[in-house]
């Protein structure tokens, strides 16, 4: 047998076949699970809450007479124009954070939780003006906060 053939047999016998490594097999990397669907749901809810905030903001800016009470009967007595800009800014930031969460960004999860918390407080103060709308947004904010905190790290390893 020639030297080359003997080296080829030795090399073939001593090497092991390369098995592709799967995502989530390293201890430091979280395993993607069904909870990524819940996180995606939370991100979509944050986008929807942001859209609701934008609608509420535009309504407050363009139609002061739409709400049940006047601005001086709110918990924080400021003009509806100020409330409108507050809702509009919160909504735009929430929509941006929702898309960041869909991309698996950690900063977006942190910002999303903060915005959902701030949104719930703002809507609590805005409750007398439009109770049903504000309660709906507060309930959705709670769902968003749970979804982003409970299993947020799994979104980064999701295979889409």
PESUL-V272616 format. One record per helix or strand of 3 or more residues. SS is the DSSP state (H for helix, E for strand). FROM is the first residue (numbers start at 0). LEN is the number of residues. If there is no record, write none. Layout:
ss:SS from:FROM len:LEN
ss:SS from:FROM len:LEN
//
This chain:
ss:H from:2 len:12
ss:H from:34 len:28
ss:H from:63 len:3
ss:H from:70 len:3
ss:H from:79 len:23
ss:H from:105 len:20
ss:H from:130 len:20
ss:H from:151 len:6
//
